[in-house]
């Protein structure tokens, strides 16, 4: 049986190589010329092909795509356009801002190298950047939720910390729960006396709630505008027993009394009512009022 040798028809039938493709790749063109001149068998050509730098540096999916580009450029162009649309959608969903070159590279990797959505979003995650205090897409959602949670825990994290955490979430290498754990760790370090409550799932806003309520009532301010960042609330949470020096929460009755010594209290209606009530009592005691 005669062993088939390499010629143009064999290349087209068994390998999908076209003259346009060979001409675009000097290494393969040289190999084909040698194979024809020396009447390589298909087995010998295959072995030589697999030893080329082109073959070693490209995946089977990418090799197939490159052959399609040369044999059916119209279809290849359409496929790449669809991959570009898909890449844009994925990047919008995670909030990654890619320039034209980066987007083109991603679309190529999706189409030619067969990148999955997970691989694409991992790549795009590094471009979900915090700019002027905001992000976009899912990155913005994660960042916004993180800011709200940190606020409820009474801690401030750096922009670089948020950037790293959101990047990792969008890449798929961590979760929002990991981000929360980082904020909790900071809160425990800042409020060590409440470590058990934080570990149980309470936020510092939960712990501060009784103080916030009383401060709202006594100083006549909207309690939703009061947070653990308020110096008065923070002082109550970081109270130390004057006798033992042990950290803990300020007794609520003592906190309420301290609010009535706050200059802001004098401008409230309940302060005026209290002062009028005291004056009326004094007049009663003097027999000058009923």
C-alpha distance (Angstrom), angle and dihedral (degrees) to the residues before:
residue distance angle dihedral
X1 . . .
X2 3.78 . .
X3 3.79 114.7 .
X4 3.82 109.8 -128.3
X5 3.76 115.7 -115.3
X6 3.77 130.6 -150.6
X7 3.79 120.1 -87.7
X8 3.80 135.7 142.1
X9 3.80 95.1 -82.6
X10 3.82 92.2 49.4
X11 3.79 90.5 51.1
X12 3.80 91.4 50.7
X13 3.79 95.9 45.1
X14 3.80 102.0 40.2
X15 3.80 104.3 25.6
X16 3.80 105.2 21.9
X17 3.80 90.6 -128.3
X18 3.78 116.3 155.5
X19 3.79 128.4 -168.9
X20 3.80 88.8 -110.0
X21 3.78 91.2 54.9
X22 3.82 93.5 46.8
X23 3.78 92.3 47.6
X24 3.79 89.8 52.8
X25 3.79 91.6 54.7
X26 3.82 114.6 54.7
X27 3.79 93.6 -169.7
X28 3.81 93.4 55.5
X29 3.80 93.2 40.4
X30 3.79 90.1 55.5
X31 3.80 91.3 47.5
X32 3.81 92.3 50.9
X33 3.80 92.6 48.2
X34 3.81 90.1 51.9
X35 3.81 92.3 45.5
X36 3.81 92.6 52.5
X37 3.80 93.9 44.1
X38 3.80 92.8 49.5
X39 3.83 94.5 36.4
X40 3.81 94.9 -121.8
X41 3.76 115.9 -162.1
X42 3.79 115.6 -121.9
X43 3.79 89.0 -107.9
X44 3.80 92.2 53.5
X45 3.80 91.1 45.2
X46 3.80 91.0 50.5
X47 3.79 91.0 50.9
X48 3.80 91.0 49.1
X49 3.81 91.4 45.9
X50 3.81 92.5 52.9
X51 3.78 88.8 52.9
X52 3.82 94.3 57.3
X53 3.78 122.1 106.2
X54 3.81 88.8 -124.0
X55 3.79 92.4 57.9
X56 3.81 94.4 44.2
X57 3.80 94.0 48.6
X58 3.79 98.7 47.4
X59 3.79 130.5 65.7
X60 3.79 122.3 -126.7
X61 3.81 88.8 -107.8
X62 3.79 92.1 52.7
X63 3.82 92.7 45.5
X64 3.79 89.2 53.7
X65 3.80 90.7 49.2
X66 3.81 93.6 49.2
X67 3.78 89.8 52.4
X68 3.79 90.1 51.2
X69 3.80 90.3 51.8
X70 3.80 90.3 58.2
X71 3.81 98.7 37.8
X72 3.82 100.4 38.9
X73 3.81 109.1 14.7
X74 3.82 94.5 167.5
X75 3.81 93.1 58.1
X76 3.79 91.2 41.5
X77 3.81 90.4 53.2
X78 3.80 91.1 50.2
X79 3.81 92.0 48.3
X80 3.81 91.1 50.4
X81 3.81 90.9 49.3
X82 3.81 89.6 54.3
X83 3.80 90.3 48.3
X84 3.81 88.9 51.6
X85 3.81 91.6 53.7
X86 3.80 90.2 48.6
X87 3.82 90.8 48.6
X88 3.83 90.7 52.0
X89 3.81 90.9 50.3
X90 3.79 92.7 49.6
X91 3.79 92.8 47.9
X92 3.80 91.9 47.8
X93 3.81 90.1 51.4
X94 3.81 93.1 54.8
X95 3.81 95.0 35.9
X96 3.81 96.5 -116.0
X97 3.80 116.8 157.8
X98 3.81 108.9 -150.5
X99 3.77 125.3 177.6
X100 3.82 120.2 -130.1
X101 3.79 94.1 -91.9
X102 3.80 93.8 48.7
X103 3.80 91.5 47.4
X104 3.79 91.4 49.6
X105 3.78 90.3 50.7
X106 3.78 91.6 49.9
X107 3.81 92.4 48.9
X108 3.81 89.4 51.0
X109 3.80 91.6 50.7
X110 3.80 91.1 49.7
X111 3.79 93.9 48.6
X112 3.80 103.3 31.8
X113 3.78 102.4 29.9
X114 3.79 97.3 33.2
X115 3.78 96.6 -122.2
X116 3.79 113.3 -173.7
X117 3.80 123.1 -132.7
X118 3.81 88.5 -102.6
X119 3.81 91.6 55.1
X120 3.80 91.2 46.4
X121 3.81 94.4 49.9
X122 3.81 90.8 45.8
X123 3.80 87.6 55.9
X124 3.80 92.6 44.2
X125 3.80 94.1 47.5
X126 3.79 91.1 77.7
X127 3.81 89.3 61.6
X128 3.82 96.4 53.7
X129 3.80 92.1 107.3
X130 3.78 130.8 -175.8
X131 3.82 105.4 -126.5
X132 3.80 124.8 176.3
X133 3.80 90.7 -16.4
X134 3.80 96.8 -51.5
X135 3.79 144.8 79.9
X136 3.80 131.7 -169.1
X137 3.79 139.9 -120.2
X138 3.79 118.4 4.0
X139 3.81 89.7 -19.5
X140 3.82 88.7 64.0
X141 3.81 90.4 50.5
X142 3.80 92.0 50.8
X143 3.80 91.9 45.2
X144 3.81 93.6 47.5
X145 3.81 91.9 48.7
X146 3.79 90.2 48.1
X147 3.81 92.4 51.8
X148 3.80 91.3 50.3
X149 3.78 92.3 48.2
X150 3.81 93.0 48.3
X151 3.81 88.5 49.7
X152 3.81 90.7 53.0
X153 3.81 89.2 49.4
X154 3.80 92.7 51.1
X155 3.80 95.4 -122.0
X156 3.79 136.0 118.2
X157 3.80 120.7 -142.1
X158 3.80 125.3 -165.9
X159 3.80 123.9 -105.2
X160 3.79 89.7 -117.5
X161 3.80 90.0 54.9
X162 3.80 91.9 52.3
X163 3.81 90.3 45.6
X164 3.79 92.5 54.1
X165 3.80 94.1 45.1
X166 3.81 94.6 48.4
X167 3.82 91.0 44.7
X168 3.80 89.8 55.2
X169 3.81 92.6 47.3
X170 3.79 92.1 51.1
X171 3.80 90.8 46.3
X172 3.78 89.1 52.3
X173 3.80 94.6 -122.0
X174 3.80 94.5 114.5
X175 3.80 140.1 14.9
X176 3.79 138.5 -128.9
X177 3.82 87.2 -101.8
X178 3.81 88.5 61.7
X179 3.79 88.9 52.1
X180 3.82 91.0 50.8
X181 3.80 90.0 49.4
X182 3.81 89.2 57.0
X183 3.80 91.5 52.0
X184 3.82 90.7 46.4
X185 3.80 90.1 52.7
X186 3.79 90.0 53.8
X187 3.82 91.4 47.2
X188 3.82 91.8 51.1
X189 3.80 89.6 51.0
X190 3.81 91.3 49.1
X191 3.82 95.6 42.0
X192 3.84 104.3 27.0
X193 3.82 92.5 163.5
X194 3.82 89.1 66.7
X195 3.79 97.6 47.0
X196 3.81 93.7 117.8
X197 3.81 93.4 49.7
X198 3.80 91.6 48.7
X199 3.80 90.6 48.1
X200 3.81 88.8 52.8
X201 3.80 90.7 57.7
X202 3.79 102.2 -95.5
X203 3.78 120.5 136.9
X204 3.78 122.7 -139.7
X205 3.80 87.4 -112.8
X206 3.84 87.6 59.4
X207 3.79 91.0 50.0
X208 3.80 91.8 47.2
X209 3.81 93.6 47.4
X210 3.86 97.5 103.4
X211 3.80 90.7 51.8
X212 3.78 92.9 45.2
X213 3.81 91.0 51.2
X214 3.79 93.9 50.1
X215 3.77 93.3 43.5
X216 3.80 89.1 52.6
X217 3.80 91.7 49.3
X218 3.78 98.4 43.8
X219 3.81 99.2 39.4
X220 3.82 91.2 35.2
X221 3.78 96.0 -128.0
X222 3.79 129.1 137.0
X223 3.83 105.3 -91.1
X224 3.82 91.1 -146.6
X225 3.81 87.8 68.4
X226 3.82 92.1 56.3
X227 3.79 119.5 87.2
X228 3.76 138.7 168.1
X229 3.82 86.9 -93.3
X230 3.81 89.3 69.4
X231 3.84 106.7 107.5
X232 3.83 92.1 -133.6
X233 3.82 92.6 52.4
X234 3.79 92.4 42.4
X235 3.80 90.5 52.5
X236 3.82 90.7 52.1
X237 3.81 91.8 49.4
X238 3.82 92.5 47.5
X239 3.80 93.8 45.5
X240 3.79 117.8 145.9
X241 3.76 123.8 -154.9
X242 3.84 105.4 -109.3
X243 3.81 90.5 -142.6
X244 3.80 102.9 44.3
X245 3.77 101.2 17.4
X246 3.82 88.8 -132.2
X247 3.83 113.7 152.6
X248 3.79 119.5 -121.4
X249 3.79 144.3 110.4
X250 3.78 120.2 -43.6
X251 3.82 112.0 -111.9
X252 3.80 106.6 -96.8
X253 3.80 94.7 -128.4
X254 3.80 89.3 53.3
X255 3.79 90.7 48.5
X256 3.81 90.5 51.4
X257 3.82 91.3 50.9
X258 3.81 90.9 49.2
X259 3.81 89.8 53.7
X260 3.81 89.6 57.1
X261 3.80 88.9 58.5
X262 3.80 90.5 52.4
X263 3.84 111.5 107.9
X264 3.79 88.4 -130.9
X265 3.79 90.4 64.4
X266 3.80 92.5 65.4
X267 3.79 90.4 65.9
X268 3.81 94.5 55.4
X269 3.77 128.5 98.9
X270 3.79 92.3 -125.0
X271 3.84 89.2 55.2
X272 3.79 90.5 53.3
X273 3.79 90.9 46.3
X274 3.80 90.3 49.3
X275 3.80 92.3 48.8
X276 3.81 91.8 47.5
X277 3.80 90.0 47.5
X278 3.78 91.5 51.5
X279 3.80 91.8 47.6
X280 3.80 90.9 49.4
X281 3.83 90.4 50.6
X282 3.80 90.9 51.5
X283 3.82 90.5 50.7
X284 3.81 89.8 48.4
X285 3.78 90.7 51.5
X286 3.80 88.2 51.5
X287 3.81 90.5 49.3
X288 3.76 91.6 -116.6
X289 3.82 97.3 114.4
X290 3.77 138.4 36.4
